[in-house]
Amino acid sequence: MKNLEISAKKREDFGKKASKAVRSESAIPCVIYGGGDTVHISVEKTDIKKLIYTPQSFIVVFDIEGKKESVVMREVQYHPVTDEPLHIDFYRVIKNKPIVIDLPVKLYGNAEGVKLGGKLQLAKRKLRVSGLEEHLPDSIDIDVTEMQLGKSIFVGDLNIENLTLLTPATTAICAVRMTRAARGAAAAAAAASKGK
């Protein structure tokens, strides 16, 4: 799994007023939890954008005034109107302890149902998994070659070595939907075979 290095500053003042002051300096207040002391930091908005506005997932390595901390992003609070990130929670990566992280889904192959005029739709862009750092892939790759019209792939259909899937098993990841054109073609084929 890829690492992303980001510089951060330690925050000594907490609370709403202090957080507002951090944001006024084009930075975002963040907190690191788990496996030791809780650390309050601030990170430049431009550096955080590389982490938030991407389909990829990363192990983040913060350089906090010379001290390195490996973490994963857990939760982002956004402004209800501007959609700007207001606050981010991170969890420490601890050696030999499973990490919980959201991994992007990548579909590959040409689905059978698409060849018949269907449309492949990705319903779930990221899946939450748990696994040791060395076993975490960059993405969850799913082969859709065998998918027929009207069929879906659910989280429960996946079995990924060394990873535990935490997204509910009943969650649909992708489906081959019947398009109007495919429906028309199917109806025309059915009518033609009846007329014989």
Summary of the structure (lengths in Angstrom):
residues: 196
radius of gyration: 22.3
end to end distance: 58.0
largest distance: 82.1
contacts: 553
relative contact order: 0.14
helix: 22%
strand: 42%
